[in-house]
């Protein structure tokens, strides 16, 4: 299950220069306990209802002049939409927060996710899984495929879109493009195998048909 499967995609935001009363009203009107703080299209912090009380009212600031900048947290934890929901939950538990802004890989805000969203969601189906392998040679000279990374995708994603999405995430996470500069092949949970263009082995479906023909010939012999 991915964060994008459980997040709230449309959220209200505030700017650092907005009045605290503006943030309070948006929380009230949107029934939100936390608002992302955006500046020039980038996430620069978050402000919570607790921040309004502890850093606003409790500090005796002038409510008519105080701005979001006076109360916001500038260290903004966040997660990615295509990240595992379990990873996002671990970030929240580890940092003792209940909500995270959700970003895409260009670091644009695309939603919010809470602990309740993740814990209360029952996923449908198993996530698609794409594992990338590197051919390595051990000390005895034996070559074997070593798992480098596994990308988990939503079960809702279409089969034909799974591999391109996994490749994009692999390239982004490892800062490499194309993916086969680092890995030699990938394997999908549905047992469909992809190989680099330099690999002269036949595609999986064709290989299976070839093996089936070979098996049939052996049985007839």
C-alpha positions in Angstrom: 0.0 0.0 0.0 1.3 3.4 -1.0 0.8 6.8 0.6 -1.1 8.0 -2.5 -3.7 5.2 -1.8 -4.7 6.7 1.6 -3.7 10.4 1.5 -6.1 13.3 1.4 -5.3 14.8 -2.1 -6.6 18.3 -1.6 -5.6 20.3 1.4 -5.6 24.0 2.4 -2.3 25.7 2.8 -1.0 29.0 4.3 2.0 31.2 3.6 4.5 32.3 6.2 3.2 35.9 5.9 -0.4 35.0 6.5 -2.0 36.2 9.7 -2.4 33.6 12.4 -6.1 34.2 12.4 -6.2 33.2 8.7 -4.6 29.9 9.6 -7.0 29.4 12.5 -10.0 30.0 10.3 -8.8 27.6 7.6 -8.3 24.9 10.2 -11.8 25.5 11.5 -13.4 25.6 8.1 -11.5 22.6 6.8 -11.7 20.6 10.0 -7.9 20.3 9.9 -5.4 20.2 12.8 -2.4 20.9 10.6 -1.7 23.1 7.6 1.3 22.9 5.2 3.2 26.3 4.9 4.1 27.0 1.3 6.3 29.7 -0.1 7.0 30.1 -3.8 5.5 26.6 -4.5 7.7 24.9 -2.0 7.0 23.4 1.4 8.8 25.4 4.1 7.1 24.2 7.2 3.9 23.2 8.9 1.6 24.9 11.4 -0.6 23.0 13.8 -3.5 23.9 16.1 -1.1 23.3 19.0 1.4 25.7 17.5 -1.3 28.4 17.4 -1.8 28.0 21.1 1.7 27.3 22.4 3.7 29.7 20.2 0.9 32.1 19.6 -1.5 32.7 22.4 0.7 31.4 25.2 3.5 33.7 24.2 1.3 36.7 24.5 1.9 37.7 20.9 -0.3 40.4 19.3 -2.9 38.3 17.6 -3.7 41.1 15.2 -0.2 41.3 14.0 1.2 37.8 14.5 1.8 35.8 11.3 2.2 32.1 10.6 5.9 32.6 10.6 5.8 33.3 14.3 4.2 30.0 15.1 5.2 27.5 12.4 7.6 24.6 12.6 10.3 25.2 10.0 11.6 21.6 10.1 8.9 20.0 8.0 8.9 16.3 7.9 7.3 14.9 4.7 6.9 11.8 2.6 6.4 10.9 -1.0 3.2 9.9 -2.7 4.8 6.8 -4.2 6.4 5.8 -0.9 5.3 2.8 1.1 2.6 3.7 3.6 4.4 1.7 6.3 7.5 3.8 5.8 5.4 7.0 6.3 3.9 5.5 9.4 7.3 4.7 10.8 8.4 8.3 10.2 5.4 9.6 12.1 5.8 7.2 15.0 9.6 7.8 15.2 9.1 11.6 15.3 5.9 11.6 17.4 3.8 13.4 14.8 0.4 12.4 13.5 0.4 14.0 10.1 2.8 14.4 7.1 2.6 16.6 4.0 2.8 14.4 0.9 5.1 15.4 -2.0 5.7 14.2 -5.5 9.2 13.5 -6.8 9.5 17.1 -7.9 8.8 18.0 -4.3 5.5 19.6 -5.1 2.7 19.3 -2.4 0.1 16.8 -3.5 -1.7 16.0 -0.2 -1.6 15.1 3.5 -1.6 11.8 5.3 -2.2 10.9 8.9 -1.6 7.9 11.1 -5.4 7.4 11.1 -5.5 7.3 7.3 -2.9 4.5 7.3 -4.0 2.4 10.2 -7.7 2.6 9.3 -7.2 1.7 5.6 -7.7 -1.9 4.5 -5.8 -2.4 1.2 -7.5 -4.4 -1.6 -5.2 -6.9 -3.2 -1.4 -7.3 -2.8 0.9 -4.6 -3.9 2.8 -5.1 -7.1 6.4 -5.8 -6.5 9.4 -5.1 -8.8 12.8 -6.2 -7.8 16.0 -5.0 -9.5 19.0 -7.3 -9.7 22.7 -6.9 -10.4 24.9 -9.8 -11.8 27.8 -10.3 -9.4 30.7 -12.7 -9.3 31.7 -14.3 -6.0 35.2 -15.2 -4.8 35.0 -18.6 -6.5 34.1 -17.0 -9.8 30.5 -18.0 -9.7 28.1 -15.4 -11.2 24.8 -14.9 -9.5 22.0 -12.2 -9.4 22.0 -10.1 -6.3 18.9 -8.2 -5.3 19.6 -4.4 -5.2 16.2 -2.9 -4.5 12.5 -3.7 -4.4 9.8 -1.2 -5.5 6.3 -1.7 -4.1 3.4 -0.3 -6.2 -0.3 0.0 -5.5 -2.4 -3.0 -6.5 -4.6 -0.4 -8.2 -2.0 0.4 -10.7 -2.5 -1.1 -14.2 -0.3 -4.0 -15.1 1.1 -2.3 -18.1 2.0 0.8 -16.0 3.7 -1.1 -13.1 7.1 -1.5 -14.7 7.5 2.1 -16.0 6.4 3.4 -12.6 8.9 1.1 -10.8 11.7 2.1 -13.2 11.0 5.8 -12.6 11.2 5.3 -8.8 14.3 3.2 -9.0 16.0 5.9 -11.1 14.9 8.7 -8.8 16.0 6.8 -5.6 19.4 5.8 -7.0 20.0 9.0 -9.0 20.7 7.0 -12.2 19.3 7.1 -15.7 18.7 4.8 -17.5 18.1 2.2 -14.8 20.3 -0.4 -16.6 23.4 1.6 -15.9 23.2 0.2 -12.4 21.0 -2.9 -12.5 21.1 -5.8 -15.0 17.5 -6.9 -14.8 14.2 -6.6 -13.0 11.6 -9.1 -11.9 7.9 -8.4 -11.4 5.9 -10.2 -8.7 3.8 -11.7 -11.5 7.1 -13.4 -12.6 7.5 -11.3 -15.7 11.2 -10.7 -16.1 12.8 -7.7 -17.8 16.4 -7.5 -19.0 18.7 -4.9 -20.3 18.9 -4.3 -24.0 22.5 -5.7 -24.0 21.2 -9.0 -22.8 20.6 -11.3 -25.8 18.3 -13.7 -24.1 14.8 -14.0 -25.4 11.9 -12.2 -23.8 10.1 -14.1 -21.0 7.0 -15.1 -22.9 9.0 -16.3 -25.9 11.4 -18.1 -23.5 8.5 -19.9 -21.9 7.1 -20.9 -25.3 10.5 -22.2 -26.3 10.9 -24.2 -23.1 7.4 -25.7 -23.6 8.3 -26.8 -27.1 11.5 -28.3 -25.8 9.7 -30.2 -23.1 7.1 -31.5 -25.5 9.9 -32.7 -27.9 11.6 -34.5 -25.0 8.4 -36.3 -24.0 7.7 -37.4 -27.5 11.3 -38.8 -27.8 
